[in-house]
Amino acid sequence: MILTKPSIEFLDSNSKGLALIEQAGRTCYQSQPTIPGSTGSATKFTQMLLDKGHHAMIEFGWLCYRIICDRGVTHELVRHRLVSWAQESTRWCNYKGGVTFIIPPWVDIPERFIDTDTWFDNEENYLDAADRTGDIEYFEHENLIWLRAMQEAEEHYQHLMGYGSTPQKARSVLPNSLKTQICMAANIREWRHFFLLRTHKDAHPQMREVANMLLVDARERYPVVFDDLIHNV
């Protein structure tokens, strides 16, 4: 069993960035000949579009990320319709060699136990090893309940696989905390909609954790279109 935290990886964006938004947007005004070609013109033009509420033009820009999170978060992610998705398949991916679970933000796991199984003998289970080494004292009761549930889920999965089950059958015993990877590509307008919903204080804590990581990265790349949303982080 491996325990890990959610993470994100930037994959790509449209090659022209804001310049494409400017080129498309100026079509509406037939002002293409006035494009100065300086690096700041696209930013200024995009800000003008946002100020005027002409948000359709920012659909010409897009971003793509790979997200590592738990299955519960992806169940919410894929409810966003105007997004392209590619997700790790539990039907075809075989976790017989070990199952990885995402640590929820409310579960306290010491850093040295994260992203590694080298601190205990692979012949032992996680909690038995923690008890033997004295590390069990680091886990409060609520954390122990979560750890025990993950451990039992992995054991049931491995038993099913050992009896000849296929991954698509054995997956039925795996919990929402199962680690998964998903690629998410959307235009900037849809990203803004996503961030407004998913970084809100009322969003699910795990979803908000992932959305805030995405927003921080997206803002660094395109501050003009995301700066006004950063207060939610």
C-alpha positions as CSV (number, residue, x, y, z in Angstrom):
1,M,0.0,0.0,0.0
2,I,1.3,3.4,-1.0
3,L,-0.1,6.7,0.5
4,T,0.3,9.9,-1.5
5,K,-1.0,13.4,-1.9
6,P,-2.9,14.9,-4.9
7,S,-0.8,16.7,-7.4
8,I,-1.0,18.4,-10.8
9,E,1.1,18.6,-14.0
10,F,0.8,21.2,-16.7
11,L,0.8,19.5,-20.1
12,D,0.1,22.2,-22.7
13,S,-1.7,25.3,-23.9
14,N,-2.4,26.8,-27.2
15,S,0.8,27.8,-28.8
16,K,-0.1,31.5,-29.4
17,G,-1.5,32.0,-26.0
18,L,-3.3,35.3,-25.5
19,A,-2.2,36.4,-29.0
20,L,-4.7,34.0,-30.5
21,I,-7.4,35.5,-28.4
22,E,-6.4,39.0,-29.6
23,Q,-6.4,37.9,-33.3
24,A,-9.8,36.2,-33.0
25,G,-11.3,39.1,-30.9
26,R,-10.2,41.8,-33.3
27,T,-12.1,40.0,-36.1
28,C,-15.3,41.2,-34.4
29,Y,-14.1,44.8,-34.7
30,Q,-12.2,44.4,-37.9
31,S,-9.2,46.0,-36.2
32,Q,-6.6,43.3,-37.2
33,P,-4.4,45.9,-39.0
34,T,-4.0,47.7,-35.7
35,I,-2.3,44.8,-33.9
36,P,1.0,46.3,-32.8
37,G,2.8,43.0,-32.4
38,S,4.2,43.9,-29.0
39,T,4.0,41.3,-26.2
40,G,1.7,43.6,-24.1
41,S,-1.0,44.2,-26.8
42,A,-2.6,40.8,-26.3
43,T,-2.8,41.2,-22.6
44,K,-4.3,44.6,-22.9
45,F,-6.8,43.5,-25.5
46,T,-7.8,40.4,-23.4
47,Q,-8.3,42.7,-20.4
48,M,-10.6,44.9,-22.5
49,L,-12.6,41.8,-23.5
50,L,-13.1,40.8,-19.9
51,D,-14.0,44.3,-18.9
52,K,-16.7,44.4,-21.6
53,G,-18.0,40.9,-20.7
54,H,-17.0,39.6,-24.1
55,H,-16.0,36.2,-22.7
56,A,-16.7,34.2,-25.8
57,M,-13.3,35.3,-27.2
58,I,-11.3,33.8,-24.3
59,E,-12.6,30.4,-25.5
60,F,-9.8,30.6,-28.1
61,G,-7.3,30.0,-25.4
62,W,-7.0,26.6,-23.7
63,L,-5.0,24.7,-21.0
64,C,-4.4,21.0,-20.4
65,Y,-3.3,19.4,-17.1
66,R,-2.7,15.9,-15.8
67,I,-4.2,15.6,-12.3
68,I,-3.4,12.9,-9.7
69,C,-6.3,12.7,-7.2
70,D,-8.7,10.2,-5.8
71,R,-11.7,8.7,-7.6
72,G,-14.2,10.7,-5.6
73,V,-12.7,13.9,-6.9
74,T,-12.8,12.7,-10.5
75,H,-16.5,11.8,-10.1
76,E,-17.1,15.5,-9.6
77,L,-14.6,16.7,-12.2
78,V,-16.2,14.8,-15.1
79,R,-19.5,16.6,-14.4
80,H,-18.0,19.6,-16.2
81,R,-19.4,19.0,-19.7
82,L,-17.3,21.4,-21.8
83,V,-14.0,19.7,-21.0
84,S,-12.0,16.9,-22.7
85,W,-11.2,14.0,-20.4
86,A,-8.8,11.0,-20.4
87,Q,-8.8,8.9,-17.2
88,E,-6.9,5.9,-15.9
89,S,-9.1,2.9,-16.3
90,T,-9.7,0.6,-13.3
91,R,-11.1,-2.0,-15.8
92,W,-7.7,-2.5,-17.5
93,C,-5.1,-1.2,-15.0
94,N,-3.9,-4.0,-12.7
95,Y,-3.0,-3.0,-9.1
96,K,-1.9,-6.5,-8.0
97,G,1.5,-5.1,-7.4
98,G,0.2,-2.6,-4.8
99,V,-2.6,-0.1,-4.5
100,T,-2.0,3.6,-4.0
101,F,-4.5,5.7,-2.1
102,I,-4.8,9.5,-1.9
103,I,-4.6,11.0,1.6
104,P,-7.6,13.3,2.3
105,P,-6.6,16.7,3.7
106,W,-8.2,15.9,7.1
107,V,-6.2,12.7,7.6
108,D,-2.8,13.4,9.2
109,I,0.0,11.2,7.9
110,P,3.6,12.0,8.8
111,E,5.6,13.0,5.7
112,R,8.1,10.1,6.0
113,F,5.2,7.7,5.4
114,I,4.1,9.3,2.1
115,D,5.0,8.1,-1.3
116,T,7.1,5.2,0.0
117,D,6.7,1.7,1.4
118,T,10.4,1.3,2.2
119,W,9.9,1.9,5.9
120,F,8.2,-1.5,6.4
121,D,8.8,-5.1,5.3
122,N,6.6,-5.9,2.3
123,E,5.5,-9.1,4.1
124,E,3.7,-7.0,6.7
125,N,0.7,-4.9,6.3
126,Y,0.8,-1.2,6.9
127,L,-0.7,-1.1,10.4
128,D,1.2,-4.1,11.7
129,A,4.4,-2.6,10.6
130,A,3.5,0.7,12.2
131,D,2.7,-1.1,15.4
132,R,6.0,-3.1,15.3
133,T,8.1,0.0,14.7
134,G,6.2,2.2,17.3
135,D,5.0,4.5,14.5
136,I,1.4,3.7,15.4
137,E,1.5,6.4,18.0
138,Y,1.6,9.0,15.2
139,F,-1.9,8.1,14.1
140,E,-5.0,9.4,16.0
141,H,-8.1,7.3,16.2
142,E,-9.8,8.9,13.1
143,N,-6.7,8.4,11.0
144,L,-6.4,4.8,12.1
145,I,-10.0,4.1,11.0
146,W,-9.2,5.5,7.5
147,L,-5.9,3.6,7.3
148,R,-7.6,0.4,8.3
149,A,-10.2,0.8,5.7
150,M,-7.6,1.4,3.0
151,Q,-5.6,-1.6,4.1
152,E,-8.6,-3.9,4.1
153,A,-9.6,-2.7,0.7
154,E,-6.2,-3.5,-0.7
155,E,-6.2,-6.9,1.0
156,H,-9.6,-7.7,-0.5
157,Y,-8.5,-6.6,-4.0
158,Q,-5.3,-8.7,-3.8
159,H,-7.3,-11.7,-2.6
160,L,-9.7,-11.4,-5.5
161,M,-6.9,-11.1,-8.0
162,G,-5.2,-14.1,-6.4
163,Y,-8.3,-16.2,-6.9
164,G,-8.2,-15.3,-10.6
165,S,-10.5,-12.3,-10.8
166,T,-10.0,-9.7,-13.6
167,P,-9.2,-6.1,-12.7
168,Q,-12.6,-5.0,-13.8
169,K,-14.2,-7.4,-11.3
170,A,-11.8,-6.8,-8.4
171,R,-12.1,-3.1,-8.6
172,S,-15.6,-3.3,-7.0
173,V,-13.9,-3.4,-3.6
174,L,-11.8,-0.3,-4.1
175,P,-12.8,2.9,-2.3
176,N,-13.1,6.5,-3.5
177,S,-9.7,7.1,-2.0
178,L,-8.1,5.1,-4.8
179,K,-5.4,7.1,-6.6
180,T,-6.2,7.9,-10.3
181,Q,-4.8,10.0,-13.0
182,I,-6.9,12.2,-15.3
183,C,-6.1,14.6,-18.1
184,M,-8.3,17.7,-18.3
185,A,-8.3,20.1,-21.2
186,A,-10.6,23.1,-21.5
187,N,-10.8,26.5,-22.9
188,I,-10.1,29.5,-20.6
189,R,-13.7,30.5,-20.3
190,E,-14.6,27.0,-19.0
191,W,-11.6,27.0,-16.7
192,R,-12.9,30.3,-15.2
193,H,-16.3,28.6,-14.6
194,F,-14.6,25.6,-13.1
195,F,-12.5,27.7,-10.7
196,L,-15.5,29.8,-9.6
197,L,-17.3,26.7,-8.6
198,R,-14.5,24.4,-7.3
199,T,-12.4,26.9,-5.3
200,H,-15.4,28.2,-3.5
201,K,-15.5,27.7,0.3
202,D,-18.5,25.4,0.0
203,A,-16.8,23.1,-2.5
204,H,-15.8,19.6,-1.2
205,P,-12.4,19.9,0.6
206,Q,-10.6,17.5,-1.6
207,M,-12.0,19.1,-4.8
208,R,-11.0,22.5,-3.5
209,E,-7.5,21.3,-2.7
210,V,-7.0,20.2,-6.3
211,A,-8.8,23.2,-7.9
212,N,-6.6,25.6,-5.9
213,M,-3.4,24.0,-7.1
214,L,-4.7,24.3,-10.7
215,L,-5.7,27.9,-10.2
216,V,-2.3,28.9,-8.8
217,D,-0.5,27.4,-11.8
218,A,-3.0,28.8,-14.3
219,R,-2.7,32.3,-12.9
220,E,1.1,32.2,-13.2
221,R,0.7,31.4,-16.9
222,Y,-2.2,33.8,-17.7
223,P,-2.6,36.3,-14.9
224,V,-4.9,38.6,-16.8
225,V,-7.7,36.0,-17.1
226,F,-7.3,34.4,-13.6
227,D,-6.1,37.2,-11.3
228,D,-9.6,38.2,-10.2
229,L,-10.2,34.6,-9.0
230,I,-7.1,34.1,-6.8
231,H,-8.8,35.5,-3.7
232,N,-10.6,32.2,-3.3
233,V,-7.4,30.2,-2.7
